């Protein structure tokens, strides 16, 4: 199942939310770092993240939803 992650800049931090999963994370570093944090919290592999085209102010990523190997 493909996971879609929306990232927004708010108050100096990037806030990421996994749509449909209710998982959120934030990062002051970058939108990609915030999206990776969401993946780790959801137990999916953050290395598979891909940025997809989106209208500002939202930055969108997707992940095929593969579970991380231990």
Backbone atoms as SQL, in Angstrom:
CREATE TABLE atoms (id INTEGER PRIMARY KEY, chain TEXT, resi INTEGER, resn TEXT, atom TEXT, x REAL, y REAL, z REAL);
INSERT INTO atoms VALUES
  (1, 'A', 1, 'UNK', 'N', 0.850, -1.175, 0.000),
  (2, 'A', 1, 'UNK', 'CA', 0.000, 0.000, 0.000),
  (3, 'A', 1, 'UNK', 'C', 0.897, 1.240, 0.000),
  (4, 'A', 2, 'UNK', 'N', 0.677, 2.141, -0.937),
  (5, 'A', 2, 'UNK', 'CA', 1.467, 3.367, -1.014),
  (6, 'A', 2, 'UNK', 'C', 1.038, 4.337, 0.074),
  (7, 'A', 3, 'UNK', 'N', 2.012, 4.852, 0.801),
  (8, 'A', 3, 'UNK', 'CA', 1.770, 5.825, 1.861),
  (9, 'A', 3, 'UNK', 'C', 2.067, 7.208, 1.312),
  (10, 'A', 4, 'UNK', 'N', 1.137, 8.145, 1.476),
  (11, 'A', 4, 'UNK', 'CA', 1.351, 9.527, 1.059),
  (12, 'A', 4, 'UNK', 'C', 1.619, 10.374, 2.303),
  (13, 'A', 5, 'UNK', 'N', 2.630, 11.213, 2.215),
  (14, 'A', 5, 'UNK', 'CA', 3.038, 12.055, 3.341),
  (15, 'A', 5, 'UNK', 'C', 3.030, 13.506, 2.886),
  (16, 'A', 6, 'UNK', 'N', 2.292, 14.339, 3.599),
  (17, 'A', 6, 'UNK', 'CA', 2.257, 15.776, 3.336),
  (18, 'A', 6, 'UNK', 'C', 3.134, 16.482, 4.354),
  (19, 'A', 7, 'UNK', 'N', 3.938, 17.436, 3.874),
  (20, 'A', 7, 'UNK', 'CA', 4.840, 18.193, 4.747),
  (21, 'A', 7, 'UNK', 'C', 4.572, 19.682, 4.540),
  (22, 'A', 8, 'UNK', 'N', 4.469, 20.418, 5.640),
  (23, 'A', 8, 'UNK', 'CA', 4.261, 21.869, 5.609),
  (24, 'A', 8, 'UNK', 'C', 5.278, 22.541, 6.520),
  (25, 'A', 9, 'UNK', 'N', 5.635, 23.775, 6.152),
  (26, 'A', 9, 'UNK', 'CA', 6.492, 24.585, 7.008),
  (27, 'A', 9, 'UNK', 'C', 5.594, 25.396, 7.932),
  (28, 'A', 10, 'UNK', 'N', 5.823, 25.279, 9.230),
  (29, 'A', 10, 'UNK', 'CA', 5.012, 25.995, 10.208),
  (30, 'A', 10, 'UNK', 'C', 5.893, 26.413, 11.380),
  (31, 'A', 11, 'UNK', 'N', 5.988, 27.700, 11.611),
  (32, 'A', 11, 'UNK', 'CA', 6.728, 28.234, 12.769),
  (33, 'A', 11, 'UNK', 'C', 8.179, 27.777, 12.819),
  (34, 'A', 12, 'UNK', 'N', 8.818, 27.663, 11.665),
  (35, 'A', 12, 'UNK', 'CA', 10.226, 27.300, 11.623),
  (36, 'A', 12, 'UNK', 'C', 10.523, 25.815, 11.637),
  (37, 'A', 13, 'UNK', 'N', 9.487, 24.972, 11.642),
  (38, 'A', 13, 'UNK', 'CA', 9.680, 23.525, 11.599),
  (39, 'A', 13, 'UNK', 'C', 8.836, 22.934, 10.476),
  (40, 'A', 14, 'UNK', 'N', 9.323, 21.837, 9.926),
  (41, 'A', 14, 'UNK', 'CA', 8.557, 21.111, 8.920),
  (42, 'A', 14, 'UNK', 'C', 7.702, 20.074, 9.637),
  (43, 'A', 15, 'UNK', 'N', 6.403, 20.115, 9.407),
  (44, 'A', 15, 'UNK', 'CA', 5.463, 19.189, 10.022),
  (45, 'A', 15, 'UNK', 'C', 5.004, 18.189, 8.970),
  (46, 'A', 16, 'UNK', 'N', 5.170, 16.908, 9.249),
  (47, 'A', 16, 'UNK', 'CA', 4.816, 15.854, 8.303),
  (48, 'A', 16, 'UNK', 'C', 3.686, 15.005, 8.867),
  (49, 'A', 17, 'UNK', 'N', 2.786, 14.580, 7.968),
  (50, 'A', 17, 'UNK', 'CA', 1.655, 13.734, 8.366),
  (51, 'A', 17, 'UNK', 'C', 1.465, 12.643, 7.317),
  (52, 'A', 18, 'UNK', 'N', 1.377, 11.397, 7.780),
  (53, 'A', 18, 'UNK', 'CA', 1.082, 10.269, 6.904),
  (54, 'A', 18, 'UNK', 'C', -0.430, 10.201, 6.740),
  (55, 'A', 19, 'UNK', 'N', -0.896, 10.447, 5.543),
  (56, 'A', 19, 'UNK', 'CA', -2.328, 10.503, 5.291),
  (57, 'A', 19, 'UNK', 'C', -2.968, 9.131, 5.505),
  (58, 'A', 20, 'UNK', 'N', -4.015, 9.114, 6.295),
  (59, 'A', 20, 'UNK', 'CA', -4.754, 7.891, 6.565),
  (60, 'A', 20, 'UNK', 'C', -4.200, 7.055, 7.706),
  (61, 'A', 21, 'UNK', 'N', -3.002, 7.376, 8.183),
  (62, 'A', 21, 'UNK', 'CA', -2.404, 6.610, 9.274),
  (63, 'A', 21, 'UNK', 'C', -2.433, 7.351, 10.596),
  (64, 'A', 22, 'UNK', 'N', -2.558, 8.678, 10.542),
  (65, 'A', 22, 'UNK', 'CA', -2.578, 9.474, 11.760),
  (66, 'A', 22, 'UNK', 'C', -1.212, 9.603, 12.419),
  (67, 'A', 23, 'UNK', 'N', -0.149, 9.328, 11.675),
  (68, 'A', 23, 'UNK', 'CA', 1.203, 9.442, 12.209),
  (69, 'A', 23, 'UNK', 'C', 1.759, 10.801, 11.812),
  (70, 'A', 24, 'UNK', 'N', 2.342, 11.514, 12.773),
  (71, 'A', 24, 'UNK', 'CA', 2.929, 12.822, 12.503),
  (72, 'A', 24, 'UNK', 'C', 4.342, 12.888, 13.072),
  (73, 'A', 25, 'UNK', 'N', 5.130, 13.802, 12.504),
  (74, 'A', 25, 'UNK', 'CA', 6.483, 14.052, 12.998),
  (75, 'A', 25, 'UNK', 'C', 6.897, 15.433, 12.535),
  (76, 'A', 26, 'UNK', 'N', 7.949, 15.959, 13.137),
  (77, 'A', 26, 'UNK', 'CA', 8.434, 17.275, 12.722),
  (78, 'A', 26, 'UNK', 'C', 9.958, 17.263, 12.679),
  (79, 'A', 27, 'UNK', 'N', 10.499, 18.251, 11.948),
  (80, 'A', 27, 'UNK', 'CA', 11.945, 18.407, 11.850),
  (81, 'A', 27, 'UNK', 'C', 12.249, 19.857, 11.513),
  (82, 'A', 28, 'UNK', 'N', 13.255, 20.409, 12.158),
  (83, 'A', 28, 'UNK', 'CA', 13.709, 21.758, 11.823),
  (84, 'A', 28, 'UNK', 'C', 14.722, 21.703, 10.681),
  (85, 'A', 29, 'UNK', 'N', 15.189, 20.515, 10.343),
  (86, 'A', 29, 'UNK', 'CA', 16.249, 20.334, 9.351),
  (87, 'A', 29, 'UNK', 'C', 15.756, 20.482, 7.910),
  (88, 'A', 30, 'UNK', 'N', 14.757, 19.672, 7.515),
  (89, 'A', 30, 'UNK', 'CA', 14.288, 19.690, 6.127),
  (90, 'A', 30, 'UNK', 'C', 12.952, 18.950, 6.012),
  (91, 'A', 31, 'UNK', 'N', 12.228, 19.175, 4.905),
  (92, 'A', 31, 'UNK', 'CA', 10.992, 18.422, 4.694),
  (93, 'A', 31, 'UNK', 'C', 11.260, 16.923, 4.559),
  (94, 'A', 32, 'UNK', 'N', 12.364, 16.570, 3.918),
  (95, 'A', 32, 'UNK', 'CA', 12.702, 15.161, 3.739),
  (96, 'A', 32, 'UNK', 'C', 12.958, 14.491, 5.091),
  (97, 'A', 33, 'UNK', 'N', 13.645, 15.193, 5.986),
  (98, 'A', 33, 'UNK', 'CA', 13.909, 14.637, 7.326),
  (99, 'A', 33, 'UNK', 'C', 12.608, 14.416, 8.093),
  (100, 'A', 34, 'UNK', 'N', 11.655, 15.331, 7.955),
  (101, 'A', 34, 'UNK', 'CA', 10.361, 15.166, 8.624),
  (102, 'A', 34, 'UNK', 'C', 9.616, 13.961, 8.054),
  (103, 'A', 35, 'UNK', 'N', 9.643, 13.803, 6.731),
  (104, 'A', 35, 'UNK', 'CA', 8.978, 12.657, 6.097),
  (105, 'A', 35, 'UNK', 'C', 9.644, 11.346, 6.515),
  (106, 'A', 36, 'UNK', 'N', 10.978, 11.337, 6.625),
  (107, 'A', 36, 'UNK', 'CA', 11.677, 10.138, 7.081),
  (108, 'A', 36, 'UNK', 'C', 11.281, 9.776, 8.514),
  (109, 'A', 37, 'UNK', 'N', 11.104, 10.767, 9.361),
  (110, 'A', 37, 'UNK', 'CA', 10.683, 10.521, 10.743),
  (111, 'A', 37, 'UNK', 'C', 9.303, 9.884, 10.797),
  (112, 'A', 38, 'UNK', 'N', 8.402, 10.337, 9.931),
  (113, 'A', 38, 'UNK', 'CA', 7.064, 9.730, 9.865),
  (114, 'A', 38, 'UNK', 'C', 7.200, 8.259, 9.479),
  (115, 'A', 39, 'UNK', 'N', 8.030, 7.969, 8.495),
  (116, 'A', 39, 'UNK', 'CA', 8.221, 6.578, 8.074),
  (117, 'A', 39, 'UNK', 'C', 8.730, 5.716, 9.222),
  (118, 'A', 40, 'UNK', 'N', 9.747, 6.202, 9.930),
  (119, 'A', 40, 'UNK', 'CA', 10.282, 5.424, 11.052),
  (120, 'A', 40, 'UNK', 'C', 9.221, 5.170, 12.121),
  (121, 'A', 41, 'UNK', 'N', 8.414, 6.199, 12.427),
  (122, 'A', 41, 'UNK', 'CA', 7.360, 6.027, 13.443),
  (123, 'A', 41, 'UNK', 'C', 6.299, 5.038, 12.989),
  (124, 'A', 42, 'UNK', 'N', 6.043, 4.983, 11.671),
  (125, 'A', 42, 'UNK', 'CA', 5.025, 4.077, 11.134),
  (126, 'A', 42, 'UNK', 'C', 5.585, 2.680, 10.869),
  (127, 'A', 43, 'UNK', 'N', 6.917, 2.510, 11.039),
  (128, 'A', 43, 'UNK', 'CA', 7.520, 1.197, 10.832),
  (129, 'A', 43, 'UNK', 'C', 7.744, 0.843, 9.375),
  (130, 'A', 44, 'UNK', 'N', 7.853, 1.859, 8.507),
  (131, 'A', 44, 'UNK', 'CA', 8.112, 1.597, 7.092),
  (132, 'A', 44, 'UNK', 'C', 9.484, 2.151, 6.714),
  (133, 'A', 45, 'UNK', 'N', 10.044, 1.629, 5.658),
  (134, 'A', 45, 'UNK', 'CA', 11.416, 1.954, 5.271),
  (135, 'A', 45, 'UNK', 'C', 11.539, 3.386, 4.737),
  (136, 'A', 46, 'UNK', 'N', 12.250, 4.272, 5.442),
  (137, 'A', 46, 'UNK', 'CA', 12.387, 5.663, 4.993),
  (138, 'A', 46, 'UNK', 'C', 13.281, 5.821, 3.769),
  (139, 'A', 47, 'UNK', 'N', 14.074, 4.801, 3.427),
  (140, 'A', 47, 'UNK', 'CA', 14.954, 4.885, 2.262),
  (141, 'A', 47, 'UNK', 'C', 14.178, 4.855, 0.944),
  (142, 'A', 48, 'UNK', 'N', 12.910, 4.454, 0.987),
  (143, 'A', 48, 'UNK', 'CA', 12.111, 4.336, -0.229),
  (144, 'A', 48, 'UNK', 'C', 11.285, 5.586, -0.538),
  (145, 'A', 49, 'UNK', 'N', 11.492, 6.657, 0.231),
  (146, 'A', 49, 'UNK', 'CA', 10.740, 7.902, 0.021),
  (147, 'A', 49, 'UNK', 'C', 11.025, 8.516, -1.341),
  (148, 'A', 50, 'UNK', 'N', 9.989, 9.017, -1.977),
  (149, 'A', 50, 'UNK', 'CA', 10.119, 9.739, -3.238),
  (150, 'A', 50, 'UNK', 'C', 9.322, 11.023, -3.125),
  (151, 'A', 51, 'UNK', 'N', 9.920, 12.148, -3.503),
  (152, 'A', 51, 'UNK', 'CA', 9.168, 13.407, -3.525),
  (153, 'A', 51, 'UNK', 'C', 8.337, 13.434, -4.797),
  (154, 'A', 52, 'UNK', 'N', 7.088, 13.870, -4.673),
  (155, 'A', 52, 'UNK', 'CA', 6.203, 13.958, -5.826),
  (156, 'A', 52, 'UNK', 'C', 5.774, 15.414, -6.015),
  (157, 'A', 53, 'UNK', 'N', 5.436, 15.790, -7.241),
  (158, 'A', 53, 'UNK', 'CA', 5.042, 17.184, -7.506),
  (159, 'A', 53, 'UNK', 'C', 3.815, 17.589, -6.687),
  (160, 'A', 54, 'UNK', 'N', 3.849, 18.825, -6.193),
  (161, 'A', 54, 'UNK', 'CA', 2.727, 19.348, -5.397),
  (162, 'A', 54, 'UNK', 'C', 2.732, 20.860, -5.478),
  (163, 'A', 55, 'UNK', 'N', 1.578, 21.443, -5.235),
  (164, 'A', 55, 'UNK', 'CA', 1.464, 22.897, -5.183),
  (165, 'A', 55, 'UNK', 'C', 1.910, 23.392, -3.816),
  (166, 'A', 56, 'UNK', 'N', 2.584, 24.545, -3.818),
  (167, 'A', 56, 'UNK', 'CA', 3.005, 25.167, -2.549),
  (168, 'A', 56, 'UNK', 'C', 1.762, 25.516, -1.746),
  (169, 'A', 57, 'UNK', 'N', 1.764, 25.510, -0.456),
  (170, 'A', 57, 'UNK', 'CA', 2.899, 25.353, 0.455),
  (171, 'A', 57, 'UNK', 'C', 3.143, 23.918, 0.901),
  (172, 'A', 58, 'UNK', 'N', 2.497, 22.934, 0.276),
  (173, 'A', 58, 'UNK', 'CA', 2.644, 21.540, 0.700),
  (174, 'A', 58, 'UNK', 'C', 3.743, 20.860, -0.120),
  (175, 'A', 59, 'UNK', 'N', 4.571, 20.087, 0.542),
  (176, 'A', 59, 'UNK', 'CA', 5.582, 19.259, -0.104),
  (177, 'A', 59, 'UNK', 'C', 5.117, 17.826, 0.099),
  (178, 'A', 60, 'UNK', 'N', 5.014, 17.055, -0.977),
  (179, 'A', 60, 'UNK', 'CA', 4.463, 15.703, -0.874),
  (180, 'A', 60, 'UNK', 'C', 5.520, 14.648, -1.161),
  (181, 'A', 61, 'UNK', 'N', 5.416, 13.564, -0.417),
  (182, 'A', 61, 'UNK', 'CA', 6.275, 12.402, -0.597),
  (183, 'A', 61, 'UNK', 'C', 5.385, 11.178, -0.666),
  (184, 'A', 62, 'UNK', 'N', 5.908, 10.115, -1.244),
  (185, 'A', 62, 'UNK', 'CA', 5.206, 8.838, -1.190),
  (186, 'A', 62, 'UNK', 'C', 6.208, 7.745, -0.891),
  (187, 'A', 63, 'UNK', 'N', 5.684, 6.664, -0.328),
  (188, 'A', 63, 'UNK', 'CA', 6.493, 5.521, 0.050),
  (189, 'A', 63, 'UNK', 'C', 5.662, 4.281, -0.263),
  (190, 'A', 64, 'UNK', 'N', 6.255, 3.267, -0.890),
  (191, 'A', 64, 'UNK', 'CA', 5.465, 2.078, -1.215),
  (192, 'A', 64, 'UNK', 'C', 4.930, 1.331, 0.006),
  (193, 'A', 65, 'UNK', 'N', 5.371, 1.722, 1.201),
  (194, 'A', 65, 'UNK', 'CA', 4.801, 1.151, 2.420),
  (195, 'A', 65, 'UNK', 'C', 5.406, -0.155, 2.845),
  (196, 'A', 66, 'UNK', 'N', 6.610, -0.448, 2.369),
  (197, 'A', 66, 'UNK', 'CA', 7.274, -1.694, 2.763),
  (198, 'A', 66, 'UNK', 'C', 7.803, -1.588, 4.183),
  (199, 'A', 67, 'UNK', 'N', 7.561, -2.588, 4.973),
  (200, 'A', 67, 'UNK', 'CA', 7.985, -2.608, 6.373),
  (201, 'A', 67, 'UNK', 'C', 9.502, -2.708, 6.443),
  (202, 'A', 68, 'UNK', 'N', 10.099, -1.986, 7.407),
  (203, 'A', 68, 'UNK', 'CA', 11.552, -2.015, 7.588),
  (204, 'A', 68, 'UNK', 'C', 12.013, -3.395, 8.010),
  (205, 'A', 69, 'UNK', 'N', 13.161, -3.813, 7.490),
  (206, 'A', 69, 'UNK', 'CA', 13.741, -5.076, 7.938),
  (207, 'A', 69, 'UNK', 'C', 14.591, -4.826, 9.170),
  (208, 'A', 70, 'UNK', 'N', 14.597, -5.765, 10.065),
  (209, 'A', 70, 'UNK', 'CA', 15.319, -5.599, 11.337),
  (210, 'A', 70, 'UNK', 'C', 16.776, -5.916, 11.195);
